[in-house]
Amino acid sequence: MIRVVLPTHLRNLARIDGEVTLELTGPVTPATVLDALESRYPVLRGTIRDHTTLRRRPFVRFFACEEDLSHEPPDTPLPEPVVAGKEPFLVVGAMAGG
C-alpha cells in the first residue's frame, strides 16, 4: 500500500480527506504512483503533470523520506520505506516569492 499526501488545494479538488492509499503492482516509481492517482481521481489529471508530456508542473515538487525527488527521472524506484507504506510519497506545492 503506497501512501500519498497531496496539498490542500488538490485534496479539495478531488474531494479527498487526508492521505490517499494506492495499491500498486510492479515497480513503484513517481510515474506509476501518479498514473494510479490520476486513474483513481481523474479530476487531478493535468494538475500535477502536463496532460501531453506527463512532465511535472513547474511549481510542484515530490518528496519521499526527506529527499527531494522532483528532478529525478519519473521511472526512478521510490525508497523502500515508501514502497512498504511506512513513509508517504509527498506531492508539495512549491513556494515562490520573496
Backbone as CSV, one residue per row, in Angstrom:
resi,resn,N_x,N_y,N_z,CA_x,CA_y,CA_z,C_x,C_y,C_z
1,MET,0.846,-1.177,0.000,0.000,0.000,0.000,0.892,1.240,0.000
2,ILE,0.741,2.067,-0.993,1.508,3.306,-1.101,0.659,4.436,-0.521
3,ARG,1.271,5.234,0.329,0.595,6.389,0.923,1.018,7.648,0.169
4,VAL,0.031,8.458,-0.215,0.300,9.694,-0.951,-0.336,10.851,-0.195
5,VAL,0.449,11.894,0.031,-0.044,13.107,0.677,-0.055,14.213,-0.372
6,LEU,-1.212,14.816,-0.540,-1.404,15.881,-1.523,-1.570,17.226,-0.827
7,PRO,-1.247,18.332,-1.522,-1.511,19.644,-0.937,-3.018,19.881,-0.816
8,THR,-3.381,20.756,0.071,-4.790,21.015,0.380,-5.623,21.332,-0.853
9,HIS,-5.133,22.166,-1.747,-5.949,22.550,-2.910,-6.249,21.355,-3.812
10,LEU,-5.323,20.402,-3.926,-5.599,19.215,-4.740,-6.523,18.245,-4.009
11,ARG,-6.382,18.147,-2.689,-7.323,17.313,-1.915,-8.731,17.874,-2.036
12,ASN,-8.861,19.197,-1.967,-10.183,19.817,-2.109,-10.761,19.575,-3.500
13,LEU,-9.943,19.712,-4.523,-10.386,19.498,-5.897,-10.911,18.072,-6.095
14,ALA,-10.190,17.098,-5.539,-10.571,15.692,-5.702,-11.514,15.205,-4.601
15,ARG,-11.845,16.105,-3.665,-12.723,15.744,-2.537,-12.169,14.567,-1.746
16,ILE,-10.907,14.721,-1.359,-10.184,13.705,-0.593,-9.991,14.223,0.821
17,ASP,-10.237,13.366,1.795,-9.966,13.691,3.194,-8.699,12.967,3.610
18,GLY,-7.667,13.682,3.978,-6.434,13.058,4.436,-5.592,12.510,3.300
19,GLU,-4.774,11.505,3.646,-3.886,10.947,2.630,-4.576,9.864,1.813
20,VAL,-4.024,9.596,0.646,-4.562,8.595,-0.274,-3.712,7.333,-0.145
21,THR,-4.347,6.182,-0.177,-3.604,4.924,-0.235,-3.891,4.266,-1.573
22,LEU,-2.832,3.782,-2.197,-2.938,3.161,-3.516,-2.303,1.782,-3.488
23,GLU,-2.926,0.847,-4.146,-2.381,-0.498,-4.306,-1.714,-0.560,-5.670
24,LEU,-0.408,-0.807,-5.688,0.325,-0.872,-6.945,0.960,-2.244,-7.117
25,THR,0.998,-2.702,-8.347,1.736,-3.915,-8.672,2.870,-3.515,-9.606
26,GLY,3.967,-4.187,-9.519,5.108,-3.839,-10.349,5.968,-2.793,-9.684
27,PRO,6.844,-2.168,-10.461,7.757,-1.181,-9.883,7.005,0.031,-9.336
28,VAL,7.482,0.537,-8.220,6.873,1.712,-7.604,7.789,2.898,-7.878
29,THR,7.337,3.755,-8.760,8.092,4.940,-9.182,7.166,6.147,-9.095
30,PRO,7.710,7.353,-9.143,6.817,8.510,-9.186,5.795,8.405,-10.325
31,ALA,6.222,7.930,-11.477,5.313,7.822,-12.629,4.181,6.835,-12.354
32,THR,4.485,5.663,-11.777,3.425,4.680,-11.531,2.483,5.139,-10.426
33,VAL,3.026,5.846,-9.437,2.171,6.387,-8.366,1.219,7.427,-8.951
34,LEU,1.743,8.330,-9.771,0.895,9.375,-10.357,-0.095,8.803,-11.361
35,ASP,0.305,7.769,-12.103,-0.637,7.106,-13.013,-1.821,6.546,-12.231
36,ALA,-1.529,5.861,-11.130,-2.584,5.267,-10.302,-3.448,6.351,-9.653
37,LEU,-2.819,7.412,-9.196,-3.550,8.519,-8.564,-4.494,9.178,-9.561
38,GLU,-4.008,9.467,-10.761,-4.839,10.109,-11.781,-5.912,9.171,-12.312
39,SER,-5.652,7.887,-12.295,-6.663,6.919,-12.706,-7.808,6.876,-11.692
40,ARG,-7.450,6.919,-10.415,-8.462,6.878,-9.350,-9.193,8.202,-9.206
41,TYR,-8.485,9.295,-9.421,-9.063,10.643,-9.303,-8.820,11.395,-10.612
42,PRO,-9.621,11.154,-11.640,-9.402,11.774,-12.958,-9.370,13.300,-12.928
43,VAL,-10.014,13.912,-11.954,-10.021,15.372,-11.867,-8.606,15.915,-11.625
44,LEU,-7.690,15.084,-11.163,-6.320,15.518,-10.910,-5.445,15.497,-12.159
45,ARG,-5.931,14.897,-13.240,-5.146,14.865,-14.484,-4.839,16.281,-14.944
46,GLY,-3.577,16.522,-15.195,-3.157,17.840,-15.644,-2.824,18.812,-14.532
47,THR,-3.099,18.468,-13.294,-2.806,19.374,-12.187,-1.398,19.168,-11.644
48,ILE,-0.922,17.931,-11.663,0.402,17.597,-11.150,1.395,17.469,-12.292
49,ARG,0.925,16.891,-13.404,1.760,16.705,-14.598,1.026,17.275,-15.807
50,ASP,1.790,17.689,-16.784,1.228,18.169,-18.037,0.466,17.035,-18.723
51,HIS,-0.692,17.344,-19.310,-1.522,16.335,-19.991,-0.761,15.581,-21.072
52,THR,-0.022,16.299,-21.882,0.613,15.709,-23.060,1.977,15.095,-22.760
53,THR,2.852,15.864,-22.128,4.225,15.403,-21.911,4.390,14.551,-20.666
54,LEU,3.432,14.638,-19.744,3.483,13.970,-18.434,4.654,14.451,-17.583
55,ARG,5.187,15.619,-17.900,6.236,16.211,-17.076,5.617,16.918,-15.878
56,ARG,6.345,16.903,-14.786,5.922,17.563,-13.556,5.707,19.053,-13.828
57,ARG,4.616,19.579,-13.280,4.351,21.009,-13.405,5.443,21.787,-12.657
58,PRO,5.772,23.015,-13.112,6.893,23.762,-12.533,6.813,24.015,-11.030
59,PHE,5.655,24.275,-10.492,5.571,24.609,-9.075,5.052,23.460,-8.226
60,VAL,5.348,22.243,-8.661,5.002,21.042,-7.904,6.288,20.295,-7.626
61,ARG,6.435,19.814,-6.411,7.622,19.058,-6.017,7.198,17.716,-5.429
62,PHE,8.107,16.728,-5.534,7.878,15.398,-4.985,8.941,15.115,-3.924
63,PHE,8.491,14.597,-2.780,9.407,14.241,-1.703,9.082,12.844,-1.195
64,ALA,10.121,12.149,-0.740,9.963,10.858,-0.075,11.160,10.674,0.848
65,CYS,10.892,10.255,2.061,11.961,10.013,3.045,12.890,11.220,3.172
66,GLU,12.303,12.405,3.233,13.004,13.671,3.400,13.948,14.000,2.244
67,GLU,13.726,13.387,1.085,14.532,13.663,-0.099,13.661,14.305,-1.170
68,ASP,14.215,15.305,-1.830,13.519,15.949,-2.956,13.749,15.091,-4.198
69,LEU,12.682,14.504,-4.711,12.761,13.645,-5.888,12.277,14.355,-7.145
70,SER,12.060,15.643,-7.055,11.452,16.408,-8.136,12.224,16.360,-9.443
71,HIS,13.531,16.286,-9.365,14.345,16.329,-10.580,14.864,14.947,-10.983
72,GLU,14.428,13.922,-10.285,14.802,12.558,-10.650,13.958,12.104,-11.847
73,PRO,14.466,11.178,-12.660,13.637,10.652,-13.746,12.360,10.011,-13.191
74,PRO,11.241,10.124,-13.906,9.968,9.613,-13.386,9.938,8.104,-13.171
75,ASP,10.874,7.373,-13.757,10.896,5.917,-13.581,11.906,5.461,-12.525
76,THR,12.392,6.404,-11.705,13.300,6.078,-10.612,12.520,5.353,-9.508
77,PRO,13.004,4.190,-9.065,12.301,3.486,-7.976,12.243,4.339,-6.709
78,LEU,11.084,4.302,-6.043,10.938,5.031,-4.789,11.627,4.263,-3.666
79,PRO,12.035,4.959,-2.591,12.709,4.299,-1.473,11.843,3.196,-0.855
80,GLU,12.488,2.201,-0.300,11.807,1.044,0.283,10.778,1.421,1.356
81,PRO,11.055,2.393,2.255,10.021,2.756,3.233,8.716,3.249,2.591
82,VAL,8.806,3.879,1.427,7.602,4.330,0.711,6.888,3.121,0.116
83,VAL,7.646,2.226,-0.492,7.076,1.017,-1.091,6.382,0.171,-0.025
84,ALA,6.958,0.127,1.176,6.400,-0.668,2.278,5.240,0.032,2.982
85,GLY,4.982,1.307,2.632,3.885,2.046,3.260,4.249,2.662,4.595
86,LYS,5.528,2.632,4.963,5.967,3.225,6.232,6.116,4.739,6.131
87,GLU,6.472,5.200,4.949,6.639,6.628,4.697,5.762,7.018,3.512
88,PRO,5.227,8.241,3.500,4.388,8.667,2.374,5.203,9.254,1.228
89,PHE,4.598,9.251,0.058,5.091,9.983,-1.106,4.375,11.325,-1.049
90,LEU,5.130,12.408,-0.992,4.554,13.740,-0.819,4.539,14.512,-2.134
91,VAL,3.405,15.055,-2.468,3.271,15.998,-3.584,3.077,17.356,-2.928
92,VAL,4.011,18.261,-3.195,4.029,19.541,-2.485,4.001,20.686,-3.479
93,GLY,3.188,21.688,-3.200,3.196,22.912,-3.987,4.385,23.741,-3.578
94,ALA,5.246,24.101,-4.529,6.463,24.857,-4.239,6.110,26.268,-3.804
95,MET,6.954,26.819,-2.968,6.805,28.191,-2.508,7.616,29.096,-3.423
96,ALA,7.069,30.223,-3.783,7.795,31.170,-4.614,7.566,32.577,-4.064
97,GLY,8.445,33.439,-4.371,8.274,34.821,-3.926,9.441,35.267,-3.082
98,GLY,9.274,36.408,-2.478,10.392,36.961,-1.718,10.002,37.311,-0.333
